[in-house]
Amino acid sequence: MFGNYYAYDSIGPIADALQRYLGFSDTQIATLNAIYSFPNIVMVLIGGIIIDRFGAARTTLAFAIIQAIGAVLTAISPLFPVMAAGRLIFGLGAESMIVAITVAIGQWFVGRQLGFAFGLNLSLARLGSYSADMSTTWFKPLYDRGWQPPLWLATVFAAICVAGALVYYVLDRKAQQRFDLPQPSPSDRFSWSDLWSFDRSYWYIVGLCVTFYAVIFPFRSTFAIKYFQHAHGLSLQEAGSMNAYVFLAAVVATPAFGLMVDRIGRRAAFMAVGTALLGAVFPILVFTDKLWLATVLIGIAFSLVPAVLWPAVPYVVTATRLGTAYGLMTMLQNIAMMLANLGAGALNDAFGASPANPGGYQPMLWFFFVLSLFGFVFAAALRLRESGSRGHGLETIKASGL
């Protein structure tokens, strides 16, 4: 997870360099992250079905190898079509690998500090993103040499991802001899009718997931560093550090929030709080210069919502359908991330966002604000349902011992 997230977030720190050295437009820069999501319009659903059929450990390793191939292709050429093809292949493996890891944690830890386990997993992922942003300082000589050396560094971390997947595969094979994980059976094989068997609580979680990630990643991972440079006059190193604080907070706070909801429940309520905080970020950026406040709110939201959202799914979906449930959820998430990336890039180009025209970034900020409001509506609807007789206990279930 660390290596995968570092490689994903390697585009944001070089966005300005891609524009200066290669002449890429904001739409092209946005496409490098948007195209990551494109294959996952279909692939993560298929990947979820494959995970249910062949097991999480085996598929984690296979998908990790695919994402590493994509990272190499992204770094190898200055031609936009080649870089875009690399990001597409990277996304093809990376998102399905994340689904496989998510399924594995859901199978091992449901009812036993599931939120805390998910939080630790996300902490390592956020540490990868934090390292990608801080690489502008830690590996400054690479950035001084242009756009390509930082991408080669990202391929090293993509290779570390493969090494981690291999270790997990070996450990899981040994663990299977001692523990009994749910295994696919002929009766558990996928049917398209399974997609409509998930109830309303699951779909509210999906709606929240879609809107939340359509805001957080296109802004934070694609445009935030460039926006901080152009609209607030920060250097590349200062902007990278400012953006990195979001993930530094998440490294510590995500497992803490996961442990908190394991102990007290109220999962839907906490999701609503997190989306409300995210929505408050964008008026602050438009009307004030308080970058520290916006960063704090993003950090809290990005720690709280994922720590609650992903562990909620095993409570509303049976264990043998987790791969399909997470795959469908991630598929829709990636559609939203792709469209939001393209939409934000197009708004910046249409309104001439640049150092000479920092106001051109405001339409993008309002776009993200509106998406955040939709996320809050889904969270509120989930809390209303889970507080009634049709709920699954998201507001009341507390985990057993660690």
N, C-alpha and C positions, 0 to 999 in steps of 0.2 A: 504493500500500500504506500509506503514511503517513496519508493522509487517511481511508482506509477504516477503519483500526484506531483512529484517534482517535474517529471517529464511533461505532464499536462500543462503545468503553470510556467513552462519555459518560454512561452510566447509573449506574455505580458511584459517582462523586463526588457525584451528586445523590440517592442512595438515601435518605439521612436527610431531605433536603428534601422529597422526594416524600411521605414519611410524615408530616412535620410540616405541610406546606402543603396537601396534597391528601388526606391520610388514607389513603394506600395501605398495604395490608398487605404483609408480606414475600412472601407468595405472589404478589401483584400485581407487586411489584418484580421478583421472579424471573421472572415471565411475560414482562416486557418484554425480557429476554434470551433466555428459553426460546423465545418465539414467533419470534425471529430464526432459530432453527434449524428451526422447524416446516416451512416450505415446502421446506427442503433435504432433508427425508426423501425427496423425489422429485426436486426440481429440480436438485440438483447432478449426479445421474446423467444426467438429460436434458441438463443443461448440458455435461457432459463429452462426450456424444455429439455435441452441436451443435459443440463446440470441435473435435473430430476432423473434422467435416464442413466447417466454414467457416473454420477457422484461429483461432489464438489472438488475433491483433491485433484483428480485427474484433469478436470476441465480448467481448474485454476492454472495449472502448469501449461496447458496447451494455449490458453488465451494470453498468458504472460509472454510466451515466445512470440506470438503475433504482434503484440504491442511493441516489443523491442525492435522487431523488423521495421515497423512504422517509424520509430524514433530515428533509426539510422537513415532511412530514406528522407526524412524531413531535413536532416542536417547536411546531406550530401551535395546539394545543388542550390544555386541562387534562383533557379527558374521557379516561378510561382506554381505552375502546374505540377512540378515534381514535389515541391514542398507540400502542396495541398494533398497530393496522393499519399504522401507519407503520413500526414495527420489523419487522413481517412483510415488508413490501415492501422495506425496507432489506436484510433477510436474503436475500430472493429474488435480488437482484442481487449482493450483496457476496460471498457464498460462491462463486458460479459465476465471478465475476471473479477471485477468488483462485485457483481451479482453472485458469483460462485463463493467468494469469501463471505458475503453477507449471509448466504444460505447456510454455510458451514457454522457460523456463529449462532444463527438462529436454531439450528439443530442441536448444538452442543449445550447451549446455555438457557434455553427458554425455561422460565420459572426459577432460574438460579442466577440471579443478578445479571439478567440479559442486558439491561440498560448499561450497566457498568462495563460489561464485556464489549458492547458496541462502542461505548465511549473510548475505551482504550484503543480499539481498532482505528477509530476516527482520529484519535490523538496522533498516532503514527502517520496517518495520511496528512493531517494538518501540519505536522512537523516537516513533511516533504514539501508542502506548499510554502511554508515559512522559509525553508532553506532556499527555495527557488527565488523568492523575493530578496532575501538577504544575500544571495549570490552576487548581486550587483556590487556589494561591498566586499564580501569574502573573496570573491574571484574577480576583483576589479580589472586586473590586467587582461583577462579574457574579454571583458566587455570593451576595453580600450582598443582591442584588435578588430572589432567589428561584430557583425551579427552571427557569424558561423561558429566561432569557438564556444560560446555559451550553449549552442545546440549540441555540439559534440559532448560537452559535459553532461547534458541531459541524457544522451544515449548511454553514458556510463551508469547513471541511476536507473535507466530502463533495464540494463543488464543485471543490476542488483535486484530488481524486481523479479527477474527470472530465477536468480539464485534463491531468493526467499520462497518462491513458489515450489522450487525443487525440494527444499528442506521441509516445507509443509507436507508435500506429497509423501515423503519418506516417513515422517512422524505419523501421518494419518494412517498409513498402511499398518504401522505397528499398533496404533491405538485401536484399530478395528478388531484386533485379536482380543482386546480386553473389554471394549465397550460396544454397545449395540445401538448404532445410529439407524434411523429410518431408511430402509432400502427400497428402491423402486420394485414394483411387482407388476405383472401383466394388468391387473385391475387398476394400477396407478398411472397407466400410460395416458398421455395427453389426448384430450378431445377438445375441439374448438368450443364446445358447449361449456367447458370449464371456465372460460373467460366471463361468462354471464352468471356463474354461480357465486361469485364474490358479492358480499352484501354491501349495503350503503356505507357502512363505516369504512370499509376498505376503500371505496371510491372517494370518500371525503379525504382520506389520507393521501390518496393519489393526487387529488386536486391541489392539496396543500403542497405536496412535493413538487409538482409541476410548476406552480407559480413561484414558490420560494427559490428554487434553483434557477429559474429563468431570470431572476433578479441577481442572485448572489454571484454566480459564476461569470455571466457576461460582463457585469460591472467590475467585480474584483479581479478576475483573472484575465480579462481582455483589455479594459479601458482605464481602470483606476490609476495605474502608474502614469500613463500618458496624460490623463486628466489632471492629476496632481501637478505634473510638470507644466502643462500648458495653462491651466486655469489658476493655479496657486503659486507658480514660480519656483517650485521645488526642483532641486537637481535630481538626476536619475537615482543617485544613491539615497537621497532623502526620501524620494517618492517610494522607492523600493522598501525602505525601512518602515515608512508609514503604513504601507499596504501589508507588510509582514506582521505588524502588530496584531492584526486580525487573527492570524493563524497562531501566533505565539499565545494569545489568550485562549484559543480553542484547544491547544495542546494540553493545557492544564484544566480548563473549565469543562470540556466535553465529558470526560469520565466522571468528574464531580457531579455534573448535572445528571448523568446517567444513573449514578449511585443514588442521587436524591429522589428521582422518580421511582426507582426500585423500592425505596423506603416508604415514600408517602403517596405514590400514585399521582392522580391529577394530571395525566399525560396530555389530554386534549387542552386543558386549561393552560398548561405551560406552552404548548404549541401556539396558542392564540397570543400569549404574551410576547413570544419571540417574533412572530410576524408583525405585531404592532410596533415593536422596537425597530425592525428593519424598515418599515414604512416611514418612520420618523427621520431616518437618515437623510433622505433626499431633499426635503424642505430645508434642513439644516445646511446642506451643501449649497443650495440655491441662494439662501438669504443671509448666510453668515460665512465667516472664515474659520469657524471652529472645527478644523479637521480632526482634532483630537477627540471631540465629542462624537462626531460621526463615526470615527474609527472604533471608539469604545462601544457604541450601540451595535455596529456591525459585528464586532467581536462577541458580544453577548448573544445576539441573535444566531450567529453562525455556530456558537457553542451549544446553545440550548435546543434549537429546533431539530438538528440532525440527531442529537443525543436522545431525543424522545420519539421522533418520527419513525426512523428505521426499526427500532426494537418494538414498535407498536404492531407491526404487521404480523408476527407470529401469534399474537393474541387473537387476531381476527381471521386467520387463514390456517388450515391444517398443515402439519409438517410436510406431508408428501406433495403439497402444492406450493411450497415456498418458492421454489425455483421459478415456476410460472408466474406467481404473484409478484415477485421482485423483478422478474424480467419484463412483465407488462408495465409495471410502475416505472422502471428505468427507461423503457422504450418511450413512453409518453414524456418523461422528464427530458430526454434527449431531443425530442421534437421541439419542445418548448425552448430549450437552450439554444438550439440551432436557429430558430426563428427570432429569438430575442437578440442573439449576437448579430444576425444580419440586420434586424430592425434598428438596433442601436448604431451600428456602423453606417447604415443608410441615413439616419437622422443626423449624425455628425457631418457626413459629407454634404447633405442637403443644406444644412445651416452653416456650413463653412467653419466648423470648429477647428481652432488653431491657436497658437500662442498670441497671434494678433487679434483673434476674435474668440476669447474664452467664453463669451455668452452663447456661442454656438453649441456648447455642451448642454445647455439647459433643457432643450427638448428631450434629450436622452435621459436626463435625471427625472423629469416628470413621467416619462414612459415607465421607468422602473418603479416610481412611486405608485402608479396605478396598478401595476402587477402585484405590488405588495399588499394593496387593499384587497384584491381578490383572494390572496392567500389568507388574510385574516378572516374573510367570510367563510372559507372552507373550514378553518380551525374552529370557528364559532359554531358552525353547523355540526361538526364532529362532537364537540362538547355537549351540545343539546341532545344529540342522539345517544351518546354514551351515558348521559345522566338519567336516561329513561329505561324502561323495561327491556328494550331491544338491544341494549348495549352489551359489550363483551367484557366489561370490567376494567376498561382502560383508566377510568377515574378512581377505581377502588383497589385493584389487585396490587398486592405488595409481594416482592420476591422473597424467597426463602434464603437461607444462609449463603454466603459467598462460596 
